[in-house]
């Protein structure tokens, strides 16, 4: 079956994606399945300029359902970790990513290195499509012999969920965020497992845990937890949800430093874990939580 290859700059909005539609199962290598969506639309709505991002970071993806054939037709499997810089002009719509990975299932490759290079090349092209910049992405394939070394670890930090609060907002409400500038600055790490948002297109629930690290005037913890809960009925992709959190906390609480990291549970064999920070630093290890 032939497929039209996506032209550069095409498909910048989610309305043209395969989300919420019946899709044919394609098991022959087909990079045209990848559907890039421009980050700019939702960033502009948050007042974030593409040429002056207020953060550093990346999106850490994990694919648990990657398989292909060797040259003798024997199926091979691996876990794939992807590191997508937040500077890419596009994200990849997750269902299209799944369809793309499915297209490896009936395709023969000479080695795991060949698979990794093909993934890296195709994803980099789609993620940087339409930009005058060109850069790579990180791709790491974990062979079955190393599966038992894949860590499971909860996000470190003080658990906000211990607080007995009343929740009345289920759409993002920045006014819930406050800090006490009369107090001496603190450095602390706060976590919650109560993050839930919905897919922008299908409305299906997305479940996650979030970690907030900051230095600055103490942030009111009850208000921060209520703010995290306020995403519960919000329709937005994972990446802009985290960027919205970062932007709201930065503007409302005025910390000197801020990092926001969310780990969402997988759908379709994929999890997405965005990380944004106000200063350059080593990315978090891509260790899944128990729910992932």
C-alpha positions, 0 to 999 in steps of 0.5 A: 500500500502506498502512502503520501509523504507529509510535505514540510510544514504540513499538519500543524494542528491536531484536527488533521491527526488520526486521534479519535479515528479508525486507523488501518494497521500498517506493518511495513515501514512507513515514516509518513505516519508521523504527524508533527503538530506545531508547538507555537499555537499553544505557546503563543496563547500562553504568551511564550515566544518561540524566539525567547523561550523562558525555559530549558528542557526536553520531552522524555518519551518511552516506547514499550511496544517496539518490534521488528524482524531480523534478516531471517524473519525472526521478531525482535523487541526493545524498549526505546527512550527518546529525548526531544529538546523543547526547542523543536518547533513541533511535537509528534502526535502520539497516535501517529507515533504509535502507527509509525512504530507499528510500521516496523513490525513486519519490516526486516532490519540488519541490526538494532543499530540500524533500527535506532538510526532509522528512528533518530533520522525520521523523528528528527526530520518530523520534529524540526520540520518547517524550521530553519534550524536542524538538530538531532534527538536522543534515541536509546534502545534497550535490548531484552537482556537489559530489561531487568535493569530498567528502574522504577522510582517515584518522584523525589520530594515532599508529598503535597497529597498529604494535605487535606484541602478543599478543591473547587476548581477543575480548570487551570486557575493561576490565582490559586498560586501564591508565595510569601515574600515576607519570608526568607527564600527556601529551596524545596522539592514538592510532588503530587500524584493527583495530576490529571488532564484530558487529551486535547482531541479525544477528551480521554483522561491523561494521568500523571505525577508532577514534581516542582523544584524551586528556590525563592519565597515559600510557595503556599503548598495548599494553593499549589496542590489545588492548582495541580488539581485544577487541571482535572478537566483541562483539555491539552497535550502533556507538553503544553500542560507542563509549560502552562504550569511552569509559566503560571508558577513563574509569573505568580510566585516569582521564584529565583529558580524553577523546574517542573517535571511530569510523568504521565502514564502510558497510552498505546504503549507510549509514555510522555514525560516533559521537563522544563527548567529556568536554568540549564541542567542535566535532564532527569533520568527516564525512570518510570513511576509505579503507575507507569 
